Amino acid sequence: MRLRTLLAALSLALGIASVNTSAHAQAPDPCTLYLCMASISGQGTPPGNCSSAIAYWHIPAPGGLAIWTYYPVIKFWPDQSYDYRKQYMNSCSGATNTQNNSNISDTIMNQWGRVE
């Protein structure tokens, strides 16, 4: 009986060890991204730690919001990045629910939308 318990424990341990446990960064909430980008654009104060949201803005897609191609040459695509970033940020209903917030969204995009 003891051998059976030992084998079951060993089997469970090997099963757990074989699972990929690497951590993946999660995309920031679009509203957090909006607030953080607004704060660095001179509109309000940051809601807390904005470093991951701002980093997400600059990380190449699909893990972030910057559009790059790598073949045949490495190239940043500012217009595609602008569209992708705007779509993601404006998926926060608060980013466009008032004229003032829409103006802030436009300011963010004009200042940072095409930046690498």
Secondary structure as GFF3:
##gff-version 3
##sequence-region A 1 116
A	DSSP	alpha_helix	2	18	.	.	.	ID=ss1
A	DSSP	alpha_helix	30	40	.	.	.	ID=ss2
A	DSSP	alpha_helix	51	58	.	.	.	ID=ss3
A	DSSP	beta_strand	68	69	.	.	.	ID=ss4
A	DSSP	beta_strand	75	76	.	.	.	ID=ss5
A	DSSP	alpha_helix	78	89	.	.	.	ID=ss6
A	DSSP	three_ten_helix	93	95	.	.	.	ID=ss7
A	DSSP	alpha_helix	99	112	.	.	.	ID=ss8
###
